[in-house]
Amino acid sequence: MGFAGTLGLQQRLVDATPDGLRGQALGLDGSGRMTFQAVGASAIGAVAEATGAATAMTVAAVLSLGVSALIVPALRRPPGRGTAPAGVPARSPAPGA
């Protein structure tokens, strides 16, 4: 699934972010995603050095499934509309919506 799996999440972020802050929000999302991929790879690499590859892959899989299970309830809720900070106009609904 790879990167395509994040497209639905990015759409939720775009929908919840005021127009004036969208670029910053997407930039922060991308930077955070890349940073934590590196942190995760480093952490699992350290586990592999200490315990072996099979154990490290098992730990990574269990953690991935655990995080997925924790975020599923939040993703099942309909996306909310973001609240614009003072001085930033809120995103208006699409015509005909």
C-alpha positions, 0 to 999 in steps of 0.5 A: 500500500505504501504512500497511497495509504496516506492519501486518504489521511492527507485529504482529511488534513486538507479538509480540516485545515483553513486555506491560509495554513494548508501549505504549512500543515502539509509540510509539517505532516510530511516532515513529521512522517519522514522523521518518524520513519527514520526514528522507527527504522533506527529503533528497530535496527537497534532491536535487530542488533540486540536480538536478531532480525526475526525478533526485530521484525516481530516487534515492528509488526506488533507495534504497527498493528497496535498503533493501527488498532489505536487509531482506527476508532478516530478514523471511523469518525467523520472528519471535523472542520478545522477552526481557523485561528484569529485573522485567518479566514476559515475554509468555505464549503465547496459549492453545492456541498 
